Amino acid sequence: MDSMGRTGYGAGSGAGGARAVLGQRATVLLPPTNFEQAEESTQNAPDTQLTLEWAYGYGAAGLHWISEDEFVFPVAALGVVQCLKPAKQKFFIGHSKRITCLSYCASARLCASGQMDPKGTGGPFICLWRPADCILLSVLAFPMHEEQICSLCFSPDGSQLFTMGRDRTNTLALWESFLPLKAGFPVSKALTDLPKVFRKPLAKVSTGKVPAFGMAASGSSANFQFATYDAGRDRSSGVLLKFWSVSQGELRGRGAIFPAAEQPRHVLNCAWIGAGTRCLACGDNGCLYIFEGNQAVMCQRISQQPLGFALEISEGELLLGAKNGVLHFAKLKQLERPERGLEVSSQPLHELPGAALLRGGRPLAFAAAAKAAAGKALLGSDNHHLVVLDAANRRLLSVPQLSHGGELQALCCHPDPQLQLLASGGTDACIRFWDAKEHVPVVGRILDFATSRNGAPPGVYSLGFSPSGASLAAGLGDGKLQWLRFPQLQGSACSLGKERLSALCFVEEEILVVGSWDQVVYLVNSSLRILRVMKGNSSSVTHMQITADRTFLMTNSKDGQVLYFNLATGERITQETTRDASWASWTCPMGWPTMGIWGANKSYSVTDVKCCQNLRSQGELLAMGDTSHCVKLFRFPALGNAGCHTYDAHGAFVTAMVPLPSAGEQHQHLVTAGGDDHAILQWRLAGPALHPDPSARTRAWHDEHMEEPKPVQLLRPSEARHGARNVAAALASQRPPWELDERPNEGARPARSKSKGSTPGAWVQHGNPAAPYAEHPEITERRSPGRAPGSTRAASGGVAGRSTEQLGAAGASRRAASASVSASAGPGAGVATGVREERRTFKQKGLFSGRDWVDQGAIHPGVASHAQAGYEQWTMPDWDWEDPPRGRRHANLR
């Protein structure tokens, strides 16, 4: 083992092999014969980075109009603000895990979004942000909220926020001081301070054993109240509908009283009508209830299927959506007397004008709705569709978003660079198409395969276009291979066994190689005749790639085995034979050029890397998706302990990725698919890193109640040459609060809290449109001589069994930052916890007095610059898709 980490090279010009540990499995890999060991600098993170360009999909966790043509919704770990005309998107990227709920306050022009509980000791949290510029204002981290933030909503004037977490008693919290701005509402200033973490709500109350996954607030401030309901998410629980009011800072709730003969099992949706005195409740029995106070004054069966939403489109006129895709247009017979009932007319969505393209798909299970001022309604479904409806004229206007009903497992791209057409497959046994150039789903072009022998959907687990794009092949979960002509989407199928076809690639236009979970690789022609069967894998085949001359095949299996085959004969060959081969595209996580993936993530098992893809853009690059929901970008080849950039936008395993073809030799875009987050993300390869030096960063959180400890200088000698401004930037960071407990001679000791803490990770790079998306460079340092692996203690407990090197010295990923902090809560409401920015670990003597820490949180230097230069107030302009004026308040620290 030499300086490259867990690999060792033989002497000579690549004459020997490299002993590597890939996914905790030792193997020997051969470099090319002309390989020369590169300089250490080539193992740093690449200069090129990824910028998020478009998000496809809908997370079914809330949607709201913010103007006549713009709406906000969540998908994966992103808050997406989408404009219909022109078609554009903006992203809030402050969450570390999948967003579970989202609310919008029109009067304050403010969004609140909650997320899942990250791994480790930290808990879920709520982000307060502005959809106008997607800037994070503050974070609410209540230790009693556990597992996930179930639901939240604002009061009409935006002065109060109500949140609920899924702890044992499903605690409901009331927040009033949750913004760092002094002027209150509406939000009219730019961000005048670093984001703060607030931990103590004004009031809290236990709501019982049944979790409430939905909240609906009345639109009247005079007689304000809100409803909490179970939304049918927890099928083991009974009905829950409670009405809440706030009196002298206390929360008071009353349970709903349903008619004894028509009591539902679950309340799926609620909405307020009139002056906020009546509440509509949709039952899973197909009944609509109208409540005054907590008493149901009307109950009428609308559908034989559960009702997914109720929406008032005008005075006395309602729009209702059922789980079978049928819309019900209802009108109150008498506004003053709702007990007289409704006049209802029903029509399936696919029969409306403009909805012809939806007829080929499955019915939409309506679950949410929002109304715009122009009379347009935005409808969301449980099977992840967003449709825009002209409710007055009963006409479908557009389908801006859709996704698979199951997990995304396969992704491929048409080879024509002018077409830029994507195909995706999932466990719902469907193949969908996406126009990556226009950023729209191809509505109506869907392949829905029949169920398998046991009645379960077979799922689509592998996809591939032929070199000319005239054929599309799909491998299903029941062992069937579908060979389709494109664009007719007609063809034939054959069975290659009974297990999942997990990988495929075209050798020639009419010849295909398919890898199966039955440990066999099949060579098949367009007539679906099996030409050869290649055996030797000891476990399920997961990845495959072929050489550029279509001669050799390389496979990876589930147990970490790497095998090579001769496609002409079907025989196994040695690694030496393919040592100098040129590969058409590198997609196998286990191989000589990808050793750096495992060197930088030594705790990974064989199955933790789900996909990888080499890219050609300003130097060879390697993108990788893993089970930590991250997309990582390395240099290619990635050797030793390779440095990388990490991007946290997905809310599930990153199961597939593919580059978009371009007219030139360089790739311009990368597309990634999340498993069960129902998201396909399109990334653009950006230029050199704007801030490659992590020492120029500053801490993320500010705690005005914490006594300032003495700063520690972290600059290397080479960095000292950059002048006093870099020195000031380095001294601005502090030791994390947990370090104070073990340094008794330095300042006061804040009391440790035994309650579960919740500290978010790295946040959006505020106010810098040119900055890359959520970039966290990871440069793993070498271990000090004589130090055993895992011996260095991670900050505040960290992740058990992982050293500072393993967590990433130049900046731990957001998931580690969210998981490894349990900070103490200070006295009083609105207490923020100081957390220092991620900083590179330097092991030279004297810098850390023999101790290495990974500091949590990261924020762009531009956020701190305006705070140091003085506050600059400005009035928020009307919504503009152009970037807001930046000026001095976003000047970068140099």
Secondary structure, DSSP 8 states (H G I E B T S, - for coil): --TTSS-EE-STTTTS-EEEEETTEEEEE---TT-----GGGGS--S-EEEEEEEE---SS--EESSSSEEEEEETTEEEEEETTTTEEEEE---SS-EEEEEEETTTTEEEEEEB--SSS----EEEEETTTTEEEEEE--TT--SBEEEEEE-TTSS-EEEEE-STT-EEEEES---S-SS-SS--S---S--EEE---SEEEE--SS---EEEE-S-STT--EEEE-TT--TTS---EEEEEEETTEEEEEE-B--GGG--S-EEEEEEETTTTEEEEEETTSEEEEEETTEEEEEEE--SS-EEEEEEEETTEEEEEETTSEEEEEEES-TT-GGG-EEEEEEEGGGSTT-GGGGGS----EEEEEE-TTSEEEEEETTSEEEEEETTTTEEEEEEEE--SS-EEEEEE-S-TTT-EEEEEETTSEEEEEETTTTEEEEEEEEE----TTSS---EEEEEE-TTSSEEEEEETTSEEEEEETTTTEEEEEE--SS-EEEEEEEETTEEEEEETTS-EEEEETT--EEEEE---SS-EEEEEEBTTS-EEEEEETTS-EEEEETTT--EE-GGGGTT--BS----SSSGGGHHHHHH-TT--GGGEEEEEEEESSSEEEEEEETTS-EEEEESS--SS--EEEE---SS-EEEEEE---SSSS--EEEEEESTT--EEEEEEE-S-S---GGG-B-S---TTS----------TTGGGG-HHHHHHHHT----HHHHTT-TTSS-------S----------TT-TTS-TT-EEE------TT--TT-S--GGG-STT--HHHH-TT---HHHHHHS------SSTT-------------STTSSTT--------B-HHHHHHHHH--------S--SS----GGGG----
